[in-house]
Amino acid sequence: MTRRSGIYIVPTSRWYIERTVWLVAGLVLIAATALAAAVQPWWALLIIATGAASVTVALTGFCVVGNVLKRFGFTPALGRAAGRSRWYFMQTDAWYLERRIYLAVGINISIASVLSIAYSRWWLAFTGFVGVAMVWFAVTGFCIMANGLYWLGAEPRLAPAPDRGGSANCGVNETATSGVTP
């Protein structure tokens, strides 16, 4: 991976499956964090379940929320090209930037949740921050972690680096990067 500069922002011209998953997951994290902090620490198990789902998406491409959204008519930007399959699977052919985000978020919020149950509720501040960051990412297209990975050289697929020339889409559907709603 070669280091790069600039700011990485994902397309926000339409609500595709992955962007909507970030919004839903962020809202779940915020709610579960608030419940774990104010009501009962065991609500952190919902945060752990969200983390496990995020790791599952990164490793297998299968996303429960993504499949529900597909049934509601949302289209993927990073879905596998499997024709008209009934199921949504995110691409897992390479460790591109967006896939790394799913893995890192899942691991980090799961660890923080366990620490909040075992040691201190202050660990919930981290999961709350991640939840807010995910909602912010879905709404604005900007993510702190995504930019850190981008600067370290991780190859994005939703908004390919301008220095990659004509093959910048890396297998992403043209409609996903051009902002055209199918």
ChimeraX attribute file (.defattr): number of C-alpha atoms within 10 A of each C-alpha:
attribute: neighborCount
match mode: 1-to-1
recipient: residues
	/A:1	9
	/A:2	9
	/A:3	10
	/A:4	14
	/A:5	12
	/A:6	10
	/A:7	15
	/A:8	21
	/A:9	17
	/A:10	22
	/A:11	21
	/A:12	16
	/A:13	13
	/A:14	15
	/A:15	19
	/A:16	22
	/A:17	25
	/A:18	23
	/A:19	22
	/A:20	20
	/A:21	22
	/A:22	22
	/A:23	22
	/A:24	17
	/A:25	23
	/A:26	25
	/A:27	17
	/A:28	18
	/A:29	28
	/A:30	24
	/A:31	17
	/A:32	27
	/A:33	30
	/A:34	19
	/A:35	16
	/A:36	22
	/A:37	20
	/A:38	11
	/A:39	11
	/A:40	13
	/A:41	20
	/A:42	16
	/A:43	19
	/A:44	28
	/A:45	17
	/A:46	19
	/A:47	30
	/A:48	22
	/A:49	14
	/A:50	21
	/A:51	25
	/A:52	19
	/A:53	20
	/A:54	28
	/A:55	24
	/A:56	17
	/A:57	22
	/A:58	23
	/A:59	17
	/A:60	12
	/A:61	21
	/A:62	21
	/A:63	22
	/A:64	17
	/A:65	18
	/A:66	26
	/A:67	18
	/A:68	15
	/A:69	19
	/A:70	17
	/A:71	13
	/A:72	9
	/A:73	11
	/A:74	18
	/A:75	21
	/A:76	25
	/A:77	23
	/A:78	23
	/A:79	21
	/A:80	19
	/A:81	15
	/A:82	10
	/A:83	6
	/A:84	7
	/A:85	9
	/A:86	10
	/A:87	16
	/A:88	26
	/A:89	21
	/A:90	22
	/A:91	22
	/A:92	17
	/A:93	9
	/A:94	10
	/A:95	16
	/A:96	19
	/A:97	20
	/A:98	21
	/A:99	22
	/A:100	21
	/A:101	19
	/A:102	20
	/A:103	20
	/A:104	16
	/A:105	21
	/A:106	23
	/A:107	16
	/A:108	15
	/A:109	28
	/A:110	24
	/A:111	16
	/A:112	23
	/A:113	29
	/A:114	19
	/A:115	16
	/A:116	23
	/A:117	19
	/A:118	11
	/A:119	11
	/A:120	13
	/A:121	19
	/A:122	14
	/A:123	20
	/A:124	27
	/A:125	16
	/A:126	16
	/A:127	27
	/A:128	23
	/A:129	15
	/A:130	20
	/A:131	27
	/A:132	18
	/A:133	20
	/A:134	27
	/A:135	25
	/A:136	17
	/A:137	22
	/A:138	24
	/A:139	17
	/A:140	13
	/A:141	18
	/A:142	20
	/A:143	19
	/A:144	14
	/A:145	18
	/A:146	22
	/A:147	18
	/A:148	15
	/A:149	20
	/A:150	24
	/A:151	18
	/A:152	14
	/A:153	17
	/A:154	21
	/A:155	23
	/A:156	23
	/A:157	22
	/A:158	25
	/A:159	18
	/A:160	19
	/A:161	20
	/A:162	9
	/A:163	8
	/A:164	11
	/A:165	9
	/A:166	8
	/A:167	8
	/A:168	18
	/A:169	18
	/A:170	15
	/A:171	16
	/A:172	20
	/A:173	17
	/A:174	11
	/A:175	13
	/A:176	22
	/A:177	19
	/A:178	12
	/A:179	14
	/A:180	10
	/A:181	11
	/A:182	8
